[in-house]
Amino acid sequence: QRTLEIQCAEFAQRSEIRVQTEISDLKLDPERALAVYRVVQEALTNVAKYAQAKEVRVLLQRVGERARLRVQDDGRGFDPKLVRDGSHGLAGMRFRLRSYGGDLVLHSAPGQGTTIEATLPVEP
């Protein structure tokens, strides 16, 4: 999870977008940890490219037997119905998580920011 903290700090420095993190110390195997890292990476890339956000919150916590990840920005948002599922790297993120028994949900609306919520089992 230290790599997530570093990733978020470096993103904040590069993009000049504030990043608040709340990252629990979960014991994930290397493949799941990489999946989480990649989802955060893709989400932050999207924030920098599209969101015009001032702040992003990254939350990683354990809920029962699952890891729950949330990346939430205060940017301009968009209508998910108008965006192809394959764009914004969403299909790749979803596929990566599903291969570990997880899933990804996106919430957004124009003027409301965007939230990506992902869950996956902590244990293989």
Secondary structure, 3 states (H helix, E strand, C coil): CHHHHHHHHHHHHHHCCEEEEEECCCCCCHHHHHHHHHHHHHHHHHHHHHHCCCEEEEEEEEECCEEEEEEEECCCCCCHHHCCCCHHHHHHHHHHHHCCCCEEEEEECCCCCEEEEEEEECCC
